[in-house]
Amino acid sequence: MTGIQFLTDDKGHRVAVQIDLKKHGAIWEDFWDGLISESRRKEKSVPYEQYRTSRLKRSQSRG
């Protein structure tokens, strides 16, 4: 596949990848979003109403 290069260690094991973002930028963004989502999986969520109330208060204080 063009635009993708694997970097290997002394034993030939793949340890990193270089991605041409001009060719594969959209795919990278999807991959990155998945990583962020996975890293936040164990975080406590905020109920929608609580989020909405705090969001409205912030927008009113700016106006």
mmCIF file as Biopython writes it, N, C-alpha, C and O atoms, coordinates in Angstrom:
data_model
#
loop_
_atom_site.group_PDB
_atom_site.id
_atom_site.type_symbol
_atom_site.label_atom_id
_atom_site.label_alt_id
_atom_site.label_comp_id
_atom_site.label_asym_id
_atom_site.label_entity_id
_atom_site.label_seq_id
_atom_site.pdbx_PDB_ins_code
_atom_site.Cartn_x
_atom_site.Cartn_y
_atom_site.Cartn_z
_atom_site.occupancy
_atom_site.B_iso_or_equiv
_atom_site.auth_seq_id
_atom_site.auth_asym_id
_atom_site.pdbx_PDB_model_num
ATOM 1   N N  . MET A ? 1  ? 0.860   -1.181 0.000  1.0 0.0 1  A 1 
ATOM 2   C CA . MET A ? 1  ? 0.000   0.000  0.000  1.0 0.0 1  A 1 
ATOM 3   C C  . MET A ? 1  ? 0.902   1.238  0.000  1.0 0.0 1  A 1 
ATOM 4   O O  . MET A ? 1  ? 1.818   1.338  0.816  1.0 0.0 1  A 1 
ATOM 5   N N  . THR A ? 2  ? 0.651   2.148  -0.885 1.0 0.0 2  A 1 
ATOM 6   C CA . THR A ? 2  ? 1.481   3.349  -0.961 1.0 0.0 2  A 1 
ATOM 7   C C  . THR A ? 2  ? 1.079   4.307  0.152  1.0 0.0 2  A 1 
ATOM 8   O O  . THR A ? 2  ? -0.077  4.347  0.572  1.0 0.0 2  A 1 
ATOM 9   N N  . GLY A ? 3  ? 2.054   5.074  0.619  1.0 0.0 3  A 1 
ATOM 10  C CA . GLY A ? 3  ? 1.797   6.064  1.658  1.0 0.0 3  A 1 
ATOM 11  C C  . GLY A ? 3  ? 1.892   5.519  3.069  1.0 0.0 3  A 1 
ATOM 12  O O  . GLY A ? 3  ? 1.621   6.239  4.031  1.0 0.0 3  A 1 
ATOM 13  N N  . ILE A ? 4  ? 2.279   4.242  3.209  1.0 0.0 4  A 1 
ATOM 14  C CA . ILE A ? 4  ? 2.425   3.618  4.525  1.0 0.0 4  A 1 
ATOM 15  C C  . ILE A ? 4  ? 3.807   2.966  4.572  1.0 0.0 4  A 1 
ATOM 16  O O  . ILE A ? 4  ? 4.171   2.206  3.675  1.0 0.0 4  A 1 
ATOM 17  N N  . GLN A ? 5  ? 4.571   3.268  5.621  1.0 0.0 5  A 1 
ATOM 18  C CA . GLN A ? 5  ? 5.879   2.645  5.808  1.0 0.0 5  A 1 
ATOM 19  C C  . GLN A ? 5  ? 5.982   2.139  7.236  1.0 0.0 5  A 1 
ATOM 20  O O  . GLN A ? 5  ? 5.658   2.854  8.184  1.0 0.0 5  A 1 
ATOM 21  N N  . PHE A ? 6  ? 6.434   0.901  7.383  1.0 0.0 6  A 1 
ATOM 22  C CA . PHE A ? 6  ? 6.650   0.340  8.710  1.0 0.0 6  A 1 
ATOM 23  C C  . PHE A ? 6  ? 8.117   0.492  9.088  1.0 0.0 6  A 1 
ATOM 24  O O  . PHE A ? 6  ? 9.006   0.290  8.260  1.0 0.0 6  A 1 
ATOM 25  N N  . LEU A ? 7  ? 8.361   0.846  10.329 1.0 0.0 7  A 1 
ATOM 26  C CA . LEU A ? 7  ? 9.706   0.916  10.869 1.0 0.0 7  A 1 
ATOM 27  C C  . LEU A ? 7  ? 9.922   -0.333 11.713 1.0 0.0 7  A 1 
ATOM 28  O O  . LEU A ? 7  ? 9.046   -0.739 12.477 1.0 0.0 7  A 1 
ATOM 29  N N  . THR A ? 8  ? 11.085  -0.930 11.569 1.0 0.0 8  A 1 
ATOM 30  C CA . THR A ? 8  ? 11.362  -2.181 12.271 1.0 0.0 8  A 1 
ATOM 31  C C  . THR A ? 8  ? 12.555  -2.018 13.211 1.0 0.0 8  A 1 
ATOM 32  O O  . THR A ? 8  ? 13.387  -1.126 13.050 1.0 0.0 8  A 1 
ATOM 33  N N  . ASP A ? 9  ? 12.605  -2.919 14.205 1.0 0.0 9  A 1 
ATOM 34  C CA . ASP A ? 9  ? 13.753  -2.938 15.109 1.0 0.0 9  A 1 
ATOM 35  C C  . ASP A ? 9  ? 14.856  -3.811 14.506 1.0 0.0 9  A 1 
ATOM 36  O O  . ASP A ? 9  ? 14.753  -4.251 13.361 1.0 0.0 9  A 1 
ATOM 37  N N  . ASP A ? 10 ? 15.898  -4.052 15.279 1.0 0.0 10 A 1 
ATOM 38  C CA . ASP A ? 10 ? 17.036  -4.838 14.795 1.0 0.0 10 A 1 
ATOM 39  C C  . ASP A ? 10 ? 16.658  -6.266 14.412 1.0 0.0 10 A 1 
ATOM 40  O O  . ASP A ? 10 ? 17.327  -6.889 13.587 1.0 0.0 10 A 1 
ATOM 41  N N  . LYS A ? 11 ? 15.579  -6.785 15.014 1.0 0.0 11 A 1 
ATOM 42  C CA . LYS A ? 11 ? 15.149  -8.154 14.741 1.0 0.0 11 A 1 
ATOM 43  C C  . LYS A ? 11 ? 14.118  -8.238 13.621 1.0 0.0 11 A 1 
ATOM 44  O O  . LYS A ? 11 ? 13.643  -9.323 13.287 1.0 0.0 11 A 1 
ATOM 45  N N  . GLY A ? 12 ? 13.771  -7.083 13.041 1.0 0.0 12 A 1 
ATOM 46  C CA . GLY A ? 12 ? 12.801  -7.074 11.952 1.0 0.0 12 A 1 
ATOM 47  C C  . GLY A ? 12 ? 11.355  -6.984 12.396 1.0 0.0 12 A 1 
ATOM 48  O O  . GLY A ? 12 ? 10.450  -7.101 11.570 1.0 0.0 12 A 1 
ATOM 49  N N  . HIS A ? 13 ? 11.115  -6.776 13.701 1.0 0.0 13 A 1 
ATOM 50  C CA . HIS A ? 13 ? 9.750   -6.626 14.206 1.0 0.0 13 A 1 
ATOM 51  C C  . HIS A ? 13 ? 9.255   -5.204 13.941 1.0 0.0 13 A 1 
ATOM 52  O O  . HIS A ? 13 ? 9.978   -4.231 14.156 1.0 0.0 13 A 1 
ATOM 53  N N  . ARG A ? 14 ? 8.038   -5.105 13.480 1.0 0.0 14 A 1 
ATOM 54  C CA . ARG A ? 14 ? 7.449   -3.780 13.244 1.0 0.0 14 A 1 
ATOM 55  C C  . ARG A ? 14 ? 7.210   -3.082 14.585 1.0 0.0 14 A 1 
ATOM 56  O O  . ARG A ? 14 ? 6.570   -3.628 15.484 1.0 0.0 14 A 1 
ATOM 57  N N  . VAL A ? 15 ? 7.736   -1.872 14.695 1.0 0.0 15 A 1 
ATOM 58  C CA . VAL A ? 15 ? 7.604   -1.134 15.944 1.0 0.0 15 A 1 
ATOM 59  C C  . VAL A ? 15 ? 6.900   0.211  15.764 1.0 0.0 15 A 1 
ATOM 60  O O  . VAL A ? 15 ? 6.471   0.822  16.743 1.0 0.0 15 A 1 
ATOM 61  N N  . ALA A ? 16 ? 6.780   0.666  14.535 1.0 0.0 16 A 1 
ATOM 62  C CA . ALA A ? 16 ? 6.141   1.960  14.285 1.0 0.0 16 A 1 
ATOM 63  C C  . ALA A ? 16 ? 5.680   2.007  12.832 1.0 0.0 16 A 1 
ATOM 64  O O  . ALA A ? 16 ? 6.062   1.175  12.009 1.0 0.0 16 A 1 
ATOM 65  N N  . VAL A ? 17 ? 4.853   2.999  12.545 1.0 0.0 17 A 1 
ATOM 66  C CA . VAL A ? 17 ? 4.366   3.169  11.178 1.0 0.0 17 A 1 
ATOM 67  C C  . VAL A ? 17 ? 4.389   4.654  10.835 1.0 0.0 17 A 1 
ATOM 68  O O  . VAL A ? 17 ? 4.094   5.504  11.674 1.0 0.0 17 A 1 
ATOM 69  N N  . GLN A ? 18 ? 4.739   4.946  9.603  1.0 0.0 18 A 1 
ATOM 70  C CA . GLN A ? 18 ? 4.670   6.310  9.090  1.0 0.0 18 A 1 
ATOM 71  C C  . GLN A ? 18 ? 3.559   6.346  8.053  1.0 0.0 18 A 1 
ATOM 72  O O  . GLN A ? 18 ? 3.498   5.506  7.155  1.0 0.0 18 A 1 
ATOM 73  N N  . ILE A ? 19 ? 2.677   7.338  8.194  1.0 0.0 19 A 1 
ATOM 74  C CA . ILE A ? 19 ? 1.519   7.441  7.319  1.0 0.0 19 A 1 
ATOM 75  C C  . ILE A ? 19 ? 1.573   8.773  6.574  1.0 0.0 19 A 1 
ATOM 76  O O  . ILE A ? 19 ? 1.754   9.826  7.185  1.0 0.0 19 A 1 
ATOM 77  N N  . ASP A ? 20 ? 1.419   8.720  5.278  1.0 0.0 20 A 1 
ATOM 78  C CA . ASP A ? 20 ? 1.333   9.932  4.462  1.0 0.0 20 A 1 
ATOM 79  C C  . ASP A ? 20 ? -0.053  10.534 4.685  1.0 0.0 20 A 1 
ATOM 80  O O  . ASP A ? 20 ? -1.051  10.015 4.186  1.0 0.0 20 A 1 
ATOM 81  N N  . LEU A ? 21 ? -0.104  11.622 5.430  1.0 0.0 21 A 1 
ATOM 82  C CA . LEU A ? 21 ? -1.394  12.215 5.788  1.0 0.0 21 A 1 
ATOM 83  C C  . LEU A ? 21 ? -2.096  12.869 4.602  1.0 0.0 21 A 1 
ATOM 84  O O  . LEU A ? 21 ? -3.311  13.063 4.639  1.0 0.0 21 A 1 
ATOM 85  N N  . LYS A ? 22 ? -1.361  13.207 3.561  1.0 0.0 22 A 1 
ATOM 86  C CA . LYS A ? 22 ? -2.018  13.736 2.363  1.0 0.0 22 A 1 
ATOM 87  C C  . LYS A ? 22 ? -2.850  12.650 1.697  1.0 0.0 22 A 1 
ATOM 88  O O  . LYS A ? 22 ? -3.921  12.924 1.157  1.0 0.0 22 A 1 
ATOM 89  N N  . LYS A ? 23 ? -2.355  11.419 1.735  1.0 0.0 23 A 1 
ATOM 90  C CA . LYS A ? 23 ? -3.076  10.307 1.120  1.0 0.0 23 A 1 
ATOM 91  C C  . LYS A ? 23 ? -4.097  9.672  2.061  1.0 0.0 23 A 1 
ATOM 92  O O  . LYS A ? 23 ? -5.187  9.287  1.638  1.0 0.0 23 A 1 
ATOM 93  N N  . HIS A ? 24 ? -3.737  9.566  3.344  1.0 0.0 24 A 1 
ATOM 94  C CA . HIS A ? 24 ? -4.542  8.786  4.276  1.0 0.0 24 A 1 
ATOM 95  C C  . HIS A ? 24 ? -5.009  9.595  5.488  1.0 0.0 24 A 1 
ATOM 96  O O  . HIS A ? 24 ? -5.258  9.031  6.553  1.0 0.0 24 A 1 
ATOM 97  N N  . GLY A ? 25 ? -5.125  10.901 5.329  1.0 0.0 25 A 1 
ATOM 98  C CA . GLY A ? 25 ? -5.500  11.763 6.451  1.0 0.0 25 A 1 
ATOM 99  C C  . GLY A ? 25 ? -6.857  11.436 7.048  1.0 0.0 25 A 1 
ATOM 100 O O  . GLY A ? 25 ? -7.007  11.447 8.270  1.0 0.0 25 A 1 
ATOM 101 N N  . ALA A ? 26 ? -7.847  11.145 6.216  1.0 0.0 26 A 1 
ATOM 102 C CA . ALA A ? 26 ? -9.195  10.851 6.715  1.0 0.0 26 A 1 
ATOM 103 C C  . ALA A ? 26 ? -9.210  9.548  7.519  1.0 0.0 26 A 1 
ATOM 104 O O  . ALA A ? 26 ? -9.858  9.462  8.562  1.0 0.0 26 A 1 
ATOM 105 N N  . ILE A ? 27 ? -8.495  8.541  7.027  1.0 0.0 27 A 1 
ATOM 106 C CA . ILE A ? 27 ? -8.425  7.274  7.753  1.0 0.0 27 A 1 
ATOM 107 C C  . ILE A ? 27 ? -7.715  7.472  9.087  1.0 0.0 27 A 1 
ATOM 108 O O  . ILE A ? 27 ? -8.121  6.910  10.104 1.0 0.0 27 A 1 
ATOM 109 N N  . TRP A ? 28 ? -6.646  8.278  9.078  1.0 0.0 28 A 1 
ATOM 110 C CA . TRP A ? 28 ? -5.912  8.545  10.315 1.0 0.0 28 A 1 
ATOM 111 C C  . TRP A ? 28 ? -6.824  9.218  11.340 1.0 0.0 28 A 1 
ATOM 112 O O  . TRP A ? 28 ? -6.787  8.866  12.519 1.0 0.0 28 A 1 
ATOM 113 N N  . GLU A ? 29 ? -7.636  10.173 10.911 1.0 0.0 29 A 1 
ATOM 114 C CA . GLU A ? 29 ? -8.539  10.853 11.843 1.0 0.0 29 A 1 
ATOM 115 C C  . GLU A ? 29 ? -9.515  9.869  12.475 1.0 0.0 29 A 1 
ATOM 116 O O  . GLU A ? 29 ? -9.788  9.954  13.672 1.0 0.0 29 A 1 
ATOM 117 N N  . ASP A ? 30 ? -10.042 8.939  11.688 1.0 0.0 30 A 1 
ATOM 118 C CA . ASP A ? 30 ? -10.935 7.914  12.231 1.0 0.0 30 A 1 
ATOM 119 C C  . ASP A ? 30 ? -10.207 7.037  13.245 1.0 0.0 30 A 1 
ATOM 120 O O  . ASP A ? 30 ? -10.747 6.728  14.307 1.0 0.0 30 A 1 
ATOM 121 N N  . PHE A ? 31 ? -8.994  6.643  12.917 1.0 0.0 31 A 1 
ATOM 122 C CA . PHE A ? 31 ? -8.191  5.817  13.811 1.0 0.0 31 A 1 
ATOM 123 C C  . PHE A ? 31 ? -7.902  6.569  15.111 1.0 0.0 31 A 1 
ATOM 124 O O  . PHE A ? 31 ? -8.034  6.012  16.201 1.0 0.0 31 A 1 
ATOM 125 N N  . TRP A ? 32 ? -7.511  7.828  14.987 1.0 0.0 32 A 1 
ATOM 126 C CA . TRP A ? 32 ? -7.192  8.661  16.156 1.0 0.0 32 A 1 
ATOM 127 C C  . TRP A ? 32 ? -8.427  8.836  17.048 1.0 0.0 32 A 1 
ATOM 128 O O  . TRP A ? 32 ? -8.325  8.740  18.271 1.0 0.0 32 A 1 
ATOM 129 N N  . ASP A ? 33 ? -9.585  9.090  16.444 1.0 0.0 33 A 1 
ATOM 130 C CA . ASP A ? 33 ? -10.827 9.211  17.220 1.0 0.0 33 A 1 
ATOM 131 C C  . ASP A ? 33 ? -11.101 7.937  17.997 1.0 0.0 33 A 1 
ATOM 132 O O  . ASP A ? 33 ? -11.537 7.993  19.147 1.0 0.0 33 A 1 
ATOM 133 N N  . GLY A ? 34 ? -10.851 6.789  17.381 1.0 0.0 34 A 1 
ATOM 134 C CA . GLY A ? 34 ? -11.039 5.512  18.066 1.0 0.0 34 A 1 
ATOM 135 C C  . GLY A ? 34 ? -10.102 5.357  19.249 1.0 0.0 34 A 1 
ATOM 136 O O  . GLY A ? 34 ? -10.506 4.864  20.302 1.0 0.0 34 A 1 
ATOM 137 N N  . LEU A ? 35 ? -8.846  5.776  19.083 1.0 0.0 35 A 1 
ATOM 138 C CA . LEU A ? 35 ? -7.888  5.705  20.190 1.0 0.0 35 A 1 
ATOM 139 C C  . LEU A ? 35 ? -8.310  6.601  21.348 1.0 0.0 35 A 1 
ATOM 140 O O  . LEU A ? 35 ? -8.234  6.198  22.508 1.0 0.0 35 A 1 
ATOM 141 N N  . ILE A ? 36 ? -8.753  7.809  21.036 1.0 0.0 36 A 1 
ATOM 142 C CA . ILE A ? 36 ? -9.196  8.736  22.082 1.0 0.0 36 A 1 
ATOM 143 C C  . ILE A ? 36 ? -10.403 8.147  22.808 1.0 0.0 36 A 1 
ATOM 144 O O  . ILE A ? 36 ? -10.464 8.165  24.037 1.0 0.0 36 A 1 
ATOM 145 N N  . SER A ? 37 ? -11.346 7.633  22.054 1.0 0.0 37 A 1 
ATOM 146 C CA . SER A ? 37 ? -12.533 7.030  22.636 1.0 0.0 37 A 1 
ATOM 147 C C  . SER A ? 37 ? -12.166 5.876  23.565 1.0 0.0 37 A 1 
ATOM 148 O O  . SER A ? 37 ? -12.694 5.773  24.672 1.0 0.0 37 A 1 
ATOM 149 N N  . GLU A ? 38 ? -11.276 5.025  23.120 1.0 0.0 38 A 1 
ATOM 150 C CA . GLU A ? 38 ? -10.853 3.871  23.918 1.0 0.0 38 A 1 
ATOM 151 C C  . GLU A ? 38 ? -10.142 4.322  25.189 1.0 0.0 38 A 1 
ATOM 152 O O  . GLU A ? 38 ? -10.327 3.716  26.245 1.0 0.0 38 A 1 
ATOM 153 N N  . SER A ? 39 ? -9.334  5.370  25.106 1.0 0.0 39 A 1 
ATOM 154 C CA . SER A ? 39 ? -8.610  5.845  26.287 1.0 0.0 39 A 1 
ATOM 155 C C  . SER A ? 39 ? -9.548  6.444  27.327 1.0 0.0 39 A 1 
ATOM 156 O O  . SER A ? 39 ? -9.203  6.504  28.507 1.0 0.0 39 A 1 
ATOM 157 N N  . ARG A ? 40 ? -10.727 6.888  26.903 1.0 0.0 40 A 1 
ATOM 158 C CA . ARG A ? 40 ? -11.688 7.499  27.816 1.0 0.0 40 A 1 
ATOM 159 C C  . ARG A ? 40 ? -12.773 6.529  28.277 1.0 0.0 40 A 1 
ATOM 160 O O  . ARG A ? 40 ? -13.686 6.922  29.003 1.0 0.0 40 A 1 
ATOM 161 N N  . ARG A ? 41 ? -12.683 5.288  27.869 1.0 0.0 41 A 1 
ATOM 162 C CA . ARG A ? 41 ? -13.728 4.299  28.132 1.0 0.0 41 A 1 
ATOM 163 C C  . ARG A ? 41 ? -14.073 4.171  29.610 1.0 0.0 41 A 1 
ATOM 164 O O  . ARG A ? 41 ? -15.242 3.997  29.954 1.0 0.0 41 A 1 
ATOM 165 N N  . LYS A ? 42 ? -13.082 4.254  30.486 1.0 0.0 42 A 1 
ATOM 166 C CA . LYS A ? 42 ? -13.319 4.046  31.913 1.0 0.0 42 A 1 
ATOM 167 C C  . LYS A ? 42 ? -13.654 5.328  32.665 1.0 0.0 42 A 1 
ATOM 168 O O  . LYS A ? 42 ? -13.909 5.288  33.869 1.0 0.0 42 A 1 
ATOM 169 N N  . GLU A ? 43 ? -13.657 6.458  31.975 1.0 0.0 43 A 1 
ATOM 170 C CA . GLU A ? 43 ? -14.005 7.724  32.631 1.0 0.0 43 A 1 
ATOM 171 C C  . GLU A ? 43 ? -15.482 7.737  32.980 1.0 0.0 43 A 1 
ATOM 172 O O  . GLU A ? 43 ? -16.315 7.171  32.273 1.0 0.0 43 A 1 
ATOM 173 N N  . LYS A ? 44 ? -15.780 8.389  34.072 1.0 0.0 44 A 1 
ATOM 174 C CA . LYS A ? 44 ? -17.170 8.511  34.480 1.0 0.0 44 A 1 
ATOM 175 C C  . LYS A ? 44 ? -17.881 9.476  33.530 1.0 0.0 44 A 1 
ATOM 176 O O  . LYS A ? 44 ? -17.354 10.541 33.208 1.0 0.0 44 A 1 
ATOM 177 N N  . SER A ? 45 ? -19.069 9.101  33.089 1.0 0.0 45 A 1 
ATOM 178 C CA . SER A ? 45 ? -19.805 9.963  32.166 1.0 0.0 45 A 1 
ATOM 179 C C  . SER A ? 45 ? -20.600 11.016 32.933 1.0 0.0 45 A 1 
ATOM 180 O O  . SER A ? 45 ? -20.848 10.880 34.131 1.0 0.0 45 A 1 
ATOM 181 N N  . VAL A ? 46 ? -20.990 12.056 32.223 1.0 0.0 46 A 1 
ATOM 182 C CA . VAL A ? 46 ? -21.792 13.139 32.790 1.0 0.0 46 A 1 
ATOM 183 C C  . VAL A ? 46 ? -23.197 13.023 32.206 1.0 0.0 46 A 1 
ATOM 184 O O  . VAL A ? 46 ? -23.352 12.937 30.988 1.0 0.0 46 A 1 
ATOM 185 N N  . PRO A ? 47 ? -24.223 13.019 33.061 1.0 0.0 47 A 1 
ATOM 186 C CA . PRO A ? 47 ? -25.590 12.958 32.534 1.0 0.0 47 A 1 
ATOM 187 C C  . PRO A ? 47 ? -25.862 14.134 31.594 1.0 0.0 47 A 1 
ATOM 188 O O  . PRO A ? 47 ? -25.380 15.243 31.824 1.0 0.0 47 A 1 
ATOM 189 N N  . TYR A ? 48 ? -26.631 13.888 30.545 1.0 0.0 48 A 1 
ATOM 190 C CA . TYR A ? 48 ? -26.887 14.899 29.532 1.0 0.0 48 A 1 
ATOM 191 C C  . TYR A ? 48 ? -27.455 16.181 30.129 1.0 0.0 48 A 1 
ATOM 192 O O  . TYR A ? 48 ? -27.003 17.271 29.781 1.0 0.0 48 A 1 
ATOM 193 N N  . GLU A ? 49 ? -28.428 16.072 31.012 1.0 0.0 49 A 1 
ATOM 194 C CA . GLU A ? 49 ? -29.050 17.274 31.587 1.0 0.0 49 A 1 
ATOM 195 C C  . GLU A ? 49 ? -28.034 18.113 32.357 1.0 0.0 49 A 1 
ATOM 196 O O  . GLU A ? 49 ? -28.076 19.342 32.308 1.0 0.0 49 A 1 
ATOM 197 N N  . GLN A ? 50 ? -27.135 17.460 33.056 1.0 0.0 50 A 1 
ATOM 198 C CA . GLN A ? 50 ? -26.093 18.188 33.790 1.0 0.0 50 A 1 
ATOM 199 C C  . GLN A ? 50 ? -25.169 18.915 32.811 1.0 0.0 50 A 1 
ATOM 200 O O  . GLN A ? 50 ? -24.824 20.077 33.023 1.0 0.0 50 A 1 
ATOM 201 N N  . TYR A ? 51 ? -24.774 18.231 31.748 1.0 0.0 51 A 1 
ATOM 202 C CA . TYR A ? 51 ? -23.940 18.846 30.722 1.0 0.0 51 A 1 
ATOM 203 C C  . TYR A ? 51 ? -24.653 20.039 30.092 1.0 0.0 51 A 1 
ATOM 204 O O  . TYR A ? 51 ? -24.067 21.109 29.928 1.0 0.0 51 A 1 
ATOM 205 N N  . ARG A ? 52 ? -25.926 19.843 29.739 1.0 0.0 52 A 1 
ATOM 206 C CA . ARG A ? 52 ? -26.700 20.893 29.077 1.0 0.0 52 A 1 
ATOM 207 C C  . ARG A ? 52 ? -26.821 22.132 29.964 1.0 0.0 52 A 1 
ATOM 208 O O  . ARG A ? 52 ? -26.656 23.257 29.492 1.0 0.0 52 A 1 
ATOM 209 N N  . THR A ? 53 ? -27.105 21.925 31.236 1.0 0.0 53 A 1 
ATOM 210 C CA . THR A ? 53 ? -27.238 23.045 32.170 1.0 0.0 53 A 1 
ATOM 211 C C  . THR A ? 53 ? -25.929 23.828 32.267 1.0 0.0 53 A 1 
ATOM 212 O O  . THR A ? 53 ? -25.934 25.057 32.206 1.0 0.0 53 A 1 
ATOM 213 N N  . SER A ? 54 ? -24.807 23.115 32.419 1.0 0.0 54 A 1 
ATOM 214 C CA . SER A ? 54 ? -23.522 23.810 32.536 1.0 0.0 54 A 1 
ATOM 215 C C  . SER A ? 54 ? -23.169 24.514 31.227 1.0 0.0 54 A 1 
ATOM 216 O O  . SER A ? 54 ? -22.590 25.600 31.239 1.0 0.0 54 A 1 
ATOM 217 N N  . ARG A ? 55 ? -23.517 23.895 30.105 1.0 0.0 55 A 1 
ATOM 218 C CA . ARG A ? 55 ? -23.238 24.502 28.810 1.0 0.0 55 A 1 
ATOM 219 C C  . ARG A ? 55 ? -24.043 25.786 28.622 1.0 0.0 55 A 1 
ATOM 220 O O  . ARG A ? 55 ? -23.511 26.785 28.138 1.0 0.0 55 A 1 
ATOM 221 N N  . LEU A ? 56 ? -25.310 25.767 28.996 1.0 0.0 56 A 1 
ATOM 222 C CA . LEU A ? 56 ? -26.150 26.963 28.878 1.0 0.0 56 A 1 
ATOM 223 C C  . LEU A ? 56 ? -25.630 28.088 29.775 1.0 0.0 56 A 1 
ATOM 224 O O  . LEU A ? 56 ? -25.633 29.252 29.374 1.0 0.0 56 A 1 
ATOM 225 N N  . LYS A ? 57 ? -25.188 27.747 30.978 1.0 0.0 57 A 1 
ATOM 226 C CA . LYS A ? 57 ? -24.647 28.765 31.892 1.0 0.0 57 A 1 
ATOM 227 C C  . LYS A ? 57 ? -23.401 29.410 31.302 1.0 0.0 57 A 1 
ATOM 228 O O  . LYS A ? 57 ? -23.224 30.624 31.403 1.0 0.0 57 A 1 
ATOM 229 N N  . ARG A ? 58 ? -22.536 28.609 30.687 1.0 0.0 58 A 1 
ATOM 230 C CA . ARG A ? 58 ? -21.320 29.159 30.082 1.0 0.0 58 A 1 
ATOM 231 C C  . ARG A ? 58 ? -21.645 30.078 28.912 1.0 0.0 58 A 1 
ATOM 232 O O  . ARG A ? 58 ? -21.030 31.132 28.757 1.0 0.0 58 A 1 
ATOM 233 N N  . SER A ? 59 ? -22.606 29.682 28.093 1.0 0.0 59 A 1 
ATOM 234 C CA . SER A ? 59 ? -22.924 30.506 26.913 1.0 0.0 59 A 1 
ATOM 235 C C  . SER A ? 59 ? -23.614 31.796 27.328 1.0 0.0 59 A 1 
ATOM 236 O O  . SER A ? 59 ? -23.435 32.818 26.665 1.0 0.0 59 A 1 
ATOM 237 N N  . GLN A ? 60 ? -24.396 31.786 28.404 1.0 0.0 60 A 1 
ATOM 238 C CA . GLN A ? 60 ? -25.077 33.001 28.882 1.0 0.0 60 A 1 
ATOM 239 C C  . GLN A ? 60 ? -24.082 33.970 29.497 1.0 0.0 60 A 1 
ATOM 240 O O  . GLN A ? 60 ? -24.238 35.184 29.366 1.0 0.0 60 A 1 
ATOM 241 N N  . SER A ? 61 ? -23.060 33.448 30.168 1.0 0.0 61 A 1 
ATOM 242 C CA . SER A ? 61 ? -22.076 34.337 30.799 1.0 0.0 61 A 1 
ATOM 243 C C  . SER A ? 61 ? -21.209 35.046 29.760 1.0 0.0 61 A 1 
ATOM 244 O O  . SER A ? 61 ? -20.635 36.094 30.057 1.0 0.0 61 A 1 
ATOM 245 N N  . ARG A ? 62 ? -21.105 34.511 28.574 1.0 0.0 62 A 1 
ATOM 246 C CA . ARG A ? 62 ? -20.318 35.135 27.502 1.0 0.0 62 A 1 
ATOM 247 C C  . ARG A ? 62 ? -21.109 36.195 26.760 1.0 0.0 62 A 1 
ATOM 248 O O  . ARG A ? 62 ? -20.539 37.134 26.205 1.0 0.0 62 A 1 
ATOM 249 N N  . GLY A ? 63 ? -22.441 36.039 26.753 1.0 0.0 63 A 1 
ATOM 250 C CA . GLY A ? 63 ? -23.314 36.901 25.959 1.0 0.0 63 A 1 
ATOM 251 C C  . GLY A ? 63 ? -23.559 38.200 26.589 1.0 0.0 63 A 1 
ATOM 252 O O  . GLY A ? 63 ? -24.278 39.030 26.032 1.0 0.0 63 A 1 
#
